[in-house]
């Protein structure tokens, strides 16, 4: 499929989803009782920068650029695109430096729909699971760049360095202060896989400064910390990269079953876990009664999501309708009619189920698998109060 055909298909699908999810003239949002005064779209200005996406505004397959969530450790670097170059070096046969024009004109340019979720995303009142968004990214495959440069046999990892540098002291060097660029590495096997790309456009427009202009890494299916922004260098190395955030920050304790025992391993955060969220409830009058609808999104996991189920209070799980899919790495949008909504307070929750019959865990189940304040893919109960029906 050509780039234009793919964009047209995505646009058509997005418009269809927009029609399905559009708030009609006689329809309105029912407020969630669990949204608190702690929640702010602009959650934190800096150190780190935290901007949330208000899930109640979800209305189409792609999150508008101006509403897309943001999380980074420092300020937004200013990069001059005309003089910017991306060096690719280290354990390669042919080190090269690519300009933005070089990348934009490559024949392997493509569009990929991918959901990005911060590994720290959760239902915490300050975040309300707002550190997630979905976009269509335009760029070139990382594998094609590495093939052109010729990766040497002894290569083990590929390191991506960004322009967002931080100062830190190294006790090994007598507490001397060093400027350390933000970085992340992946195994060479992951780097040459079909998914990773170097993106220079977002939802059809040049990358906004806050989202990595002029170039960022996109790791479809991985948590956001792997999609390094403001790329300044790619270095292929033969040992472990242990930068500040990779070695000391983005880790989780993960349970591993062994004969007669359970052990906990400290592991780097990588691929998204299976997850769904209830994003909104709408209400409309039909004749002499009110009808309600529950809607949300689901994403993540290494297997296709086959179903989303919704439960009201302690009732039976009911199937939701899949309204829109944005590809293997993007979220799907779902909805569920709620014809029997009664007056008063209700608890709503959703769960995603994939092709392996893996089910999104409850919070108690999640805690038996992961000990961390990251990678929270637990079911997220929502509280809502229905007025007279």
The 8 nearest C-alpha neighbors of each residue, nearest first, counted from 0:
[[1, 4, 5, 2, 3, 109, 6, 8],
 [2, 0, 4, 3, 5, 109, 6, 110],
 [1, 3, 5, 4, 109, 6, 0, 110],
 [2, 4, 6, 1, 5, 7, 0, 8],
 [5, 3, 7, 1, 2, 6, 8, 0],
 [4, 6, 8, 2, 7, 3, 9, 1],
 [7, 5, 9, 3, 8, 4, 10, 2],
 [8, 6, 10, 4, 5, 9, 3, 11],
 [7, 9, 5, 11, 6, 10, 4, 12],
 [8, 10, 6, 12, 7, 11, 13, 5],
 [11, 9, 13, 7, 8, 12, 6, 14],
 [12, 10, 8, 14, 13, 9, 7, 15],
 [11, 13, 15, 9, 10, 14, 8, 16],
 [14, 12, 10, 16, 60, 15, 11, 59],
 [15, 13, 17, 11, 16, 12, 10, 18],
 [16, 14, 12, 18, 17, 13, 11, 19],
 [17, 15, 19, 13, 59, 14, 18, 323],
 [16, 18, 59, 14, 20, 15, 19, 21],
 [19, 17, 21, 15, 16, 20, 14, 59],
 [18, 20, 16, 17, 21, 15, 322, 58],
 [21, 19, 17, 58, 18, 16, 22, 59],
 [20, 22, 18, 17, 19, 23, 58, 16],
 [21, 23, 26, 20, 27, 24, 281, 25],
 [24, 22, 26, 25, 21, 27, 283, 20],
 [23, 25, 26, 22, 27, 283, 21, 284],
 [24, 26, 23, 283, 27, 284, 22, 282],
 [27, 25, 283, 23, 282, 24, 22, 281],
 [28, 26, 281, 282, 29, 22, 283, 25],
 [29, 27, 281, 280, 30, 282, 279, 26],
 [28, 30, 281, 280, 282, 27, 31, 279],
 [31, 29, 28, 32, 383, 280, 384, 34],
 [32, 30, 383, 33, 34, 382, 29, 381],
 [31, 33, 383, 382, 34, 30, 384, 35],
 [34, 32, 31, 382, 35, 381, 383, 124],
 [35, 33, 32, 31, 124, 38, 36, 127],
 [36, 34, 37, 38, 33, 124, 32, 125],
 [35, 37, 38, 34, 39, 124, 125, 33],
 [38, 36, 125, 35, 124, 39, 34, 126],
 [39, 37, 125, 36, 124, 35, 126, 40],
 [38, 40, 42, 41, 37, 125, 51, 126],
 [39, 41, 51, 42, 50, 52, 53, 38],
 [42, 40, 50, 39, 43, 51, 49, 44],
 [41, 43, 39, 49, 50, 40, 51, 44],
 [44, 42, 49, 48, 41, 45, 50, 47],
 [43, 45, 48, 49, 41, 42, 47, 46],
 [44, 46, 48, 47, 43, 73, 74, 49],
 [47, 45, 72, 73, 48, 44, 74, 71],
 [46, 48, 72, 45, 71, 73, 49, 70],
 [47, 49, 45, 44, 71, 70, 43, 46],
 [50, 48, 70, 43, 42, 69, 47, 44],
 [49, 51, 41, 69, 68, 42, 40, 70],
 [52, 50, 40, 129, 68, 130, 53, 41],
 [51, 53, 129, 68, 54, 66, 67, 40],
 [52, 54, 55, 56, 129, 51, 40, 57],
 [55, 53, 278, 56, 57, 52, 129, 279],
 [54, 56, 279, 278, 53, 57, 28, 58],
 [57, 55, 54, 53, 58, 52, 278, 279],
 [58, 56, 54, 55, 59, 278, 62, 53],
 [57, 59, 20, 17, 56, 21, 60, 16],
 [60, 58, 17, 16, 61, 13, 57, 20],
 [59, 61, 13, 16, 325, 62, 133, 323],
 [62, 60, 134, 133, 59, 63, 135, 13],
 [61, 63, 133, 67, 132, 134, 64, 66],
 [64, 62, 66, 65, 67, 61, 202, 134],
 [65, 63, 67, 66, 62, 202, 201, 207],
 [64, 66, 63, 67, 62, 68, 207, 52],
 [67, 65, 63, 64, 52, 68, 62, 51],
 [68, 66, 64, 132, 65, 62, 52, 63],
 [67, 69, 51, 52, 50, 130, 131, 132],
 [70, 68, 50, 49, 67, 51, 71, 48],
 [71, 69, 49, 48, 50, 47, 72, 68],
 [72, 70, 48, 47, 73, 69, 49, 74],
 [71, 73, 47, 46, 48, 70, 74, 45],
 [74, 72, 46, 71, 47, 163, 45, 48],
 [73, 75, 76, 45, 72, 48, 163, 71],
 [74, 76, 209, 77, 73, 208, 163, 71],
 [77, 75, 163, 74, 78, 162, 229, 208],
 [78, 76, 75, 79, 208, 212, 162, 229],
 [77, 79, 80, 76, 213, 83, 212, 229],
 [80, 78, 81, 82, 83, 77, 213, 212],
 [79, 81, 83, 82, 78, 213, 99, 84],
 [82, 80, 79, 83, 99, 98, 84, 100],
 [81, 83, 80, 79, 84, 98, 78, 99],
 [84, 82, 80, 81, 79, 98, 85, 78],
 [85, 83, 98, 97, 96, 86, 82, 99],
 [84, 86, 97, 96, 232, 231, 98, 87],
 [87, 85, 96, 232, 95, 88, 84, 233],
 [88, 86, 233, 95, 94, 234, 96, 232],
 [89, 87, 94, 234, 91, 86, 235, 90],
 [88, 90, 235, 234, 91, 236, 87, 94],
 [89, 91, 235, 151, 236, 154, 150, 88],
 [92, 90, 150, 149, 151, 93, 89, 148],
 [91, 93, 149, 148, 150, 94, 151, 90],
 [92, 94, 148, 91, 149, 95, 147, 88],
 [95, 93, 88, 87, 148, 91, 92, 96],
 [96, 94, 87, 86, 93, 97, 148, 88],
 [95, 97, 86, 85, 84, 87, 98, 94],
 [98, 96, 85, 84, 101, 86, 95, 99],
 [99, 97, 84, 101, 100, 83, 85, 102],
 [98, 100, 102, 101, 103, 97, 80, 84],
 [99, 101, 103, 98, 102, 104, 97, 105],
 [102, 100, 98, 99, 104, 103, 97, 105],
 [103, 101, 99, 100, 105, 104, 98, 97],
 [102, 104, 100, 101, 105, 99, 108, 138],
 [105, 103, 102, 101, 100, 106, 108, 107],
 [104, 106, 102, 107, 103, 108, 101, 139],
 [107, 105, 108, 104, 139, 109, 103, 102],
 [108, 106, 105, 139, 109, 140, 143, 138],
 [109, 107, 139, 138, 106, 105, 137, 103],
 [108, 110, 137, 138, 2, 139, 107, 111],
 [109, 111, 137, 136, 135, 2, 138, 112],
 [112, 110, 136, 135, 113, 137, 109, 328],
 [113, 111, 135, 329, 134, 325, 136, 326],
 [114, 112, 329, 328, 219, 134, 133, 111],
 [113, 115, 133, 329, 132, 330, 134, 328],
 [114, 116, 223, 131, 132, 133, 222, 113],
 [117, 115, 131, 223, 222, 130, 118, 114],
 [116, 118, 223, 119, 120, 130, 222, 131],
 [117, 119, 374, 373, 120, 222, 116, 223],
 [120, 118, 373, 117, 374, 121, 372, 375],
 [119, 121, 130, 117, 128, 118, 375, 116],
 [122, 120, 128, 123, 375, 119, 127, 126],
 [121, 123, 127, 128, 124, 126, 379, 120],
 [122, 124, 126, 121, 125, 127, 128, 120],
 [125, 123, 127, 126, 38, 37, 122, 35],
 [124, 126, 38, 37, 123, 127, 39, 42],
 [127, 125, 128, 123, 129, 124, 38, 122],
 [126, 128, 122, 129, 124, 123, 125, 121],
 [129, 127, 121, 122, 126, 120, 130, 131],
 [128, 130, 52, 51, 127, 126, 131, 53],
 [131, 129, 120, 51, 117, 68, 128, 116],
 [130, 132, 116, 129, 115, 68, 117, 52],
 [133, 131, 115, 67, 114, 62, 68, 116],
 [132, 134, 114, 61, 62, 113, 115, 329],
 [133, 135, 61, 112, 113, 202, 62, 136],
 [134, 136, 112, 202, 111, 201, 110, 113],
 [135, 137, 201, 111, 110, 200, 198, 134],
 [138, 136, 110, 200, 198, 109, 199, 201],
 [137, 139, 198, 197, 108, 199, 109, 196],
 [140, 138, 108, 197, 196, 107, 109, 141],
 [139, 141, 196, 142, 143, 195, 197, 107],
 [140, 142, 196, 144, 143, 195, 197, 145],
 [141, 143, 191, 145, 140, 144, 146, 190],
 [142, 144, 146, 145, 141, 140, 147, 139],
 [145, 143, 147, 141, 146, 142, 148, 140],
 [144, 146, 148, 142, 147, 143, 149, 150],
 [147, 145, 149, 143, 148, 144, 142, 150],
 [146, 148, 144, 145, 149, 143, 93, 150],
 [147, 149, 93, 145, 146, 91, 94, 92],
 [150, 148, 146, 92, 91, 147, 145, 93],
 [151, 149, 91, 90, 145, 148, 92, 152],
 [152, 150, 91, 90, 153, 154, 149, 92],
 [151, 153, 154, 150, 90, 155, 91, 237],
 [154, 152, 151, 237, 155, 90, 236, 150],
 [155, 153, 237, 152, 236, 151, 90, 156],
 [154, 156, 237, 187, 236, 186, 238, 153],
 [157, 155, 186, 187, 236, 185, 235, 154],
 [156, 158, 235, 184, 185, 234, 187, 236],
 [159, 157, 184, 234, 233, 183, 235, 156],
 [160, 158, 233, 182, 183, 184, 232, 234],
 [159, 161, 182, 232, 231, 230, 181, 180],
 [162, 160, 230, 229, 231, 181, 163, 228],
 [161, 163, 229, 164, 231, 230, 76, 180],
 [164, 162, 161, 181, 180, 76, 73, 165],
 [165, 163, 180, 179, 181, 162, 178, 166],
 [164, 166, 179, 178, 180, 167, 163, 181],
 [167, 165, 178, 177, 179, 176, 164, 168],
 [168, 166, 176, 177, 165, 178, 169, 179],
 [167, 169, 176, 174, 175, 177, 170, 166],
 [168, 170, 174, 171, 172, 175, 176, 167],
 [169, 171, 174, 173, 172, 168, 175, 176],
 [170, 172, 169, 173, 174, 175, 168, 176],
 [173, 171, 170, 169, 174, 175, 168, 176],
 [172, 174, 170, 175, 171, 169, 168, 176],
 [175, 173, 170, 169, 168, 172, 176, 171],
 [176, 174, 173, 168, 172, 169, 177, 170],
 [175, 177, 168, 167, 174, 169, 166, 178],
 [176, 178, 167, 166, 179, 168, 175, 169],
 [179, 177, 166, 165, 164, 167, 180, 176],
 [178, 180, 165, 164, 166, 177, 181, 167],
 [181, 179, 164, 163, 161, 182, 165, 160],
 [180, 182, 161, 164, 163, 160, 179, 165],
 [183, 181, 160, 159, 180, 161, 242, 158],
 [182, 184, 159, 158, 225, 245, 160, 227],
 [183, 185, 158, 157, 159, 156, 240, 186],
 [184, 186, 157, 156, 189, 187, 190, 158],
 [187, 185, 156, 188, 189, 155, 157, 190],
 [186, 188, 190, 156, 189, 155, 157, 191],
 [189, 187, 186, 190, 191, 192, 185, 156],
 [188, 190, 192, 186, 187, 191, 185, 195],
 [189, 191, 187, 188, 192, 186, 142, 185],
 [190, 192, 142, 189, 188, 187, 193, 141],
 [191, 193, 189, 190, 194, 188, 142, 195],
 [194, 192, 195, 191, 142, 140, 141, 190],
 [193, 195, 192, 219, 196, 218, 140, 141],
 [196, 194, 218, 141, 217, 140, 193, 219],
 [197, 195, 140, 141, 217, 139, 216, 198],
 [196, 198, 216, 138, 139, 215, 141, 217],
 [197, 199, 138, 137, 215, 214, 200, 196],
 [198, 200, 214, 138, 206, 213, 137, 205],
 [201, 199, 205, 206, 137, 204, 136, 198],
 [202, 200, 136, 206, 204, 203, 135, 205],
 [203, 201, 135, 204, 134, 136, 200, 64],
 [202, 204, 201, 200, 205, 137, 135, 136],
 [203, 205, 200, 201, 202, 206, 207, 199],
 [206, 204, 200, 201, 199, 207, 203, 212],
 [205, 207, 200, 212, 201, 199, 210, 204],
 [208, 206, 210, 209, 212, 205, 211, 64],
 [209, 207, 212, 210, 211, 206, 75, 77],
 [210, 208, 207, 211, 75, 212, 69, 206],
 [211, 209, 207, 208, 206, 212, 228, 69],
 [210, 212, 228, 229, 215, 208, 209, 214],
 [213, 211, 208, 206, 214, 207, 229, 210],
 [212, 214, 199, 211, 80, 206, 229, 215],
 [215, 213, 199, 212, 229, 198, 230, 211],
 [216, 214, 228, 211, 198, 230, 229, 197],
 [215, 217, 226, 197, 227, 196, 198, 228],
 [216, 218, 226, 196, 195, 219, 197, 215],
 [217, 219, 195, 226, 221, 220, 225, 216],
 [220, 218, 113, 221, 328, 194, 217, 195],
 [219, 221, 328, 271, 270, 218, 299, 222],
 [222, 220, 270, 271, 269, 218, 219, 223],
 [221, 223, 271, 116, 118, 270, 224, 117],
 [222, 224, 117, 225, 116, 226, 115, 221],
 [223, 225, 226, 222, 227, 117, 118, 183],
 [224, 226, 223, 227, 183, 222, 218, 221],
 [227, 225, 216, 217, 223, 218, 224, 228],
 [226, 228, 216, 225, 215, 161, 224, 230],
 [227, 229, 211, 215, 230, 161, 216, 226],
 [230, 228, 211, 161, 162, 215, 214, 212],
 [231, 229, 161, 215, 228, 214, 160, 232],
 [230, 232, 161, 85, 160, 162, 229, 84],
 [231, 233, 86, 160, 85, 230, 159, 87],
 [234, 232, 87, 159, 158, 86, 160, 88],
 [233, 235, 88, 158, 89, 157, 87, 236],
 [236, 234, 157, 89, 90, 156, 158, 88],
 [237, 235, 156, 154, 238, 90, 89, 155],
 [236, 238, 155, 154, 153, 156, 235, 239],
 [239, 237, 236, 155, 240, 156, 154, 153],
 [240, 238, 241, 156, 237, 155, 236, 184],
 [239, 241, 242, 184, 238, 158, 156, 183],
 [242, 240, 246, 245, 239, 243, 244, 247],
 [243, 241, 245, 246, 244, 240, 182, 183],
 [242, 244, 246, 245, 247, 241, 248, 181],
 [245, 243, 248, 247, 246, 242, 249, 182],
 [244, 246, 242, 249, 243, 247, 241, 248],
 [245, 247, 241, 243, 244, 242, 248, 249],
 [248, 246, 244, 243, 245, 249, 250, 242],
 [247, 249, 244, 250, 245, 246, 243, 267],
 [248, 250, 245, 268, 244, 267, 247, 251],
 [249, 251, 267, 268, 266, 248, 265, 252],
 [252, 250, 371, 266, 265, 253, 370, 268],
 [251, 253, 265, 370, 264, 369, 263, 266],
 [252, 254, 369, 264, 263, 368, 251, 265],
 [255, 253, 263, 368, 262, 369, 264, 261],
 [256, 254, 262, 261, 263, 257, 253, 264],
 [255, 257, 261, 260, 262, 254, 258, 259],
 [256, 258, 260, 261, 259, 255, 262, 254],
 [259, 257, 260, 256, 261, 255, 262, 254],
 [258, 260, 257, 261, 256, 262, 255, 254],
 [259, 261, 257, 258, 256, 262, 255, 254],
 [262, 260, 256, 257, 255, 254, 263, 259],
 [261, 263, 255, 254, 256, 260, 264, 257],
 [264, 262, 254, 253, 252, 255, 265, 261],
 [265, 263, 253, 252, 266, 254, 262, 255],
 [264, 266, 252, 251, 253, 250, 263, 267],
 [267, 265, 250, 251, 264, 252, 268, 253],
 [268, 266, 250, 249, 269, 251, 245, 265],
 [267, 269, 250, 249, 266, 251, 270, 222],
 [268, 270, 221, 222, 267, 271, 225, 224],
 [271, 269, 221, 222, 220, 272, 268, 300],
 [272, 270, 299, 221, 222, 300, 220, 273],
 [271, 273, 300, 299, 376, 274, 270, 374],
 [272, 274, 300, 299, 359, 298, 376, 271],
 [275, 273, 376, 298, 297, 359, 299, 351],
 [274, 276, 297, 296, 351, 350, 349, 298],
 [277, 275, 295, 296, 278, 349, 379, 297],
 [276, 278, 295, 294, 279, 349, 348, 296],
 [279, 277, 295, 54, 55, 294, 276, 296],
 [278, 280, 55, 294, 277, 293, 295, 281],
 [281, 279, 293, 29, 292, 28, 294, 291],
 [280, 282, 28, 292, 27, 29, 291, 26],
 [283, 281, 291, 26, 27, 290, 28, 29],
 [284, 282, 26, 290, 289, 25, 285, 291],
 [283, 285, 289, 288, 290, 286, 287, 282],
 [286, 284, 288, 289, 287, 283, 290, 25],
 [287, 285, 288, 284, 289, 283, 290, 25],
 [286, 288, 285, 284, 289, 388, 290, 283],
 [289, 287, 285, 286, 284, 388, 290, 283],
 [288, 290, 284, 283, 388, 285, 282, 291],
 [289, 291, 283, 338, 282, 284, 288, 285],
 [292, 290, 282, 337, 281, 338, 336, 283],
 [291, 293, 336, 337, 281, 280, 335, 294],
 [294, 292, 280, 335, 334, 279, 336, 281],
 [295, 293, 334, 279, 333, 278, 277, 335],
 [296, 294, 278, 277, 333, 276, 332, 334],
 [295, 297, 332, 331, 275, 276, 333, 330],
 [298, 296, 275, 331, 330, 274, 276, 351],
 [299, 297, 330, 274, 273, 275, 331, 329],
 [300, 298, 273, 271, 272, 274, 220, 301],
 [299, 301, 273, 272, 302, 271, 298, 270],
 [300, 302, 299, 303, 220, 272, 271, 270],
 [301, 303, 300, 354, 353, 304, 355, 299],
 [304, 302, 353, 354, 305, 301, 327, 300],
 [305, 303, 353, 352, 306, 354, 302, 351],
 [306, 304, 353, 354, 352, 303, 307, 351],
 [305, 307, 352, 304, 351, 308, 353, 318],
 [306, 308, 351, 319, 350, 352, 318, 349],
 [307, 309, 318, 317, 350, 319, 349, 316],
 [310, 308, 349, 317, 316, 348, 318, 319],
 [311, 309, 316, 348, 347, 314, 315, 317],
 [310, 312, 347, 314, 346, 313, 348, 309],
 [311, 313, 346, 314, 345, 347, 310, 348],
 [314, 312, 311, 315, 310, 346, 316, 347],
 [315, 313, 312, 311, 310, 316, 317, 309],
 [314, 316, 310, 317, 313, 311, 309, 312],
 [317, 315, 310, 309, 308, 314, 318, 311],
 [316, 318, 309, 308, 315, 310, 319, 335],
 [319, 317, 308, 307, 309, 320, 316, 306],
 [318, 320, 335, 308, 334, 307, 333, 321],
 [319, 321, 334, 333, 322, 335, 318, 307],
 [320, 322, 333, 323, 332, 319, 334, 331],
 [323, 321, 333, 332, 320, 16, 334, 324],
 [324, 322, 332, 331, 321, 16, 325, 333],
 [325, 323, 331, 326, 330, 332, 322, 329],
 [324, 326, 329, 330, 112, 331, 60, 323],
 [325, 327, 329, 328, 324, 112, 330, 113],
 [326, 328, 329, 303, 325, 113, 112, 330],
 [329, 327, 113, 220, 326, 219, 112, 114],
 [330, 328, 113, 114, 325, 112, 326, 327],
 [331, 329, 298, 297, 114, 325, 296, 324],
 [330, 332, 324, 297, 323, 296, 325, 298],
 [333, 331, 296, 323, 322, 295, 321, 297],
 [332, 334, 321, 322, 320, 295, 294, 296],
 [335, 333, 294, 320, 319, 293, 295, 321],
 [334, 336, 319, 293, 292, 320, 294, 337],
 [335, 337, 292, 338, 293, 291, 334, 290],
 [338, 336, 291, 292, 339, 340, 335, 293],
 [337, 339, 290, 340, 336, 291, 292, 289],
 [338, 340, 337, 341, 290, 291, 336, 289],
 [341, 339, 338, 337, 342, 291, 385, 290],
 [342, 340, 339, 343, 385, 388, 387, 386],
 [341, 343, 385, 387, 386, 388, 340, 344],
 [344, 342, 385, 384, 341, 386, 345, 387],
 [343, 345, 384, 383, 385, 382, 346, 342],
 [346, 344, 383, 382, 312, 384, 347, 343],
 [345, 347, 382, 312, 381, 311, 380, 383],
 [348, 346, 311, 381, 380, 310, 312, 382],
 [347, 349, 380, 310, 309, 379, 381, 277],
 [350, 348, 309, 308, 276, 277, 275, 310],
 [349, 351, 359, 308, 307, 275, 378, 309],
 [350, 352, 307, 359, 275, 358, 306, 274],
 [353, 351, 358, 306, 357, 304, 356, 305],
 [352, 354, 304, 305, 356, 355, 303, 357],
 [353, 355, 356, 303, 305, 302, 304, 352],
 [356, 354, 357, 353, 302, 352, 303, 358],
 [357, 355, 353, 354, 352, 358, 305, 304],
 [358, 356, 355, 353, 352, 359, 354, 351],
 [359, 357, 352, 351, 360, 356, 350, 353],
 [358, 360, 350, 351, 273, 274, 377, 352],
 [361, 359, 377, 364, 365, 358, 378, 362],
 [360, 362, 378, 377, 364, 363, 365, 359],
 [361, 363, 377, 365, 364, 366, 378, 360],
 [362, 364, 366, 365, 361, 367, 360, 377],
 [365, 363, 361, 367, 366, 362, 360, 368],
 [364, 366, 362, 368, 367, 363, 360, 377],
 [367, 365, 363, 369, 368, 364, 370, 362],
 [366, 368, 364, 365, 369, 363, 254, 370],
 [369, 367, 254, 365, 366, 253, 370, 364],
 [370, 368, 253, 366, 252, 371, 367, 365],
 [371, 369, 252, 366, 251, 253, 368, 372],
 [372, 370, 373, 251, 369, 252, 374, 250],
 [371, 373, 119, 374, 375, 370, 251, 121],
 [374, 372, 119, 371, 118, 375, 120, 251],
 [373, 375, 118, 376, 119, 372, 272, 371],
 [376, 374, 373, 377, 121, 120, 372, 119],
 [377, 375, 274, 374, 272, 273, 378, 359],
 [378, 376, 362, 361, 360, 375, 365, 379],
 [377, 379, 361, 360, 350, 362, 380, 349],
 [378, 380, 348, 377, 381, 276, 122, 349],
 [381, 379, 348, 347, 346, 378, 382, 349],
 [382, 380, 347, 346, 348, 379, 33, 383],
 [383, 381, 346, 32, 33, 345, 31, 347],
 [382, 384, 31, 32, 345, 344, 346, 385],
 [383, 385, 344, 343, 345, 386, 32, 382],
 [386, 384, 342, 343, 344, 383, 387, 341],
 [387, 385, 342, 388, 384, 343, 341, 344],
 [386, 388, 342, 385, 343, 341, 289, 288],
 [387, 289, 342, 386, 288, 341, 385, 340]]
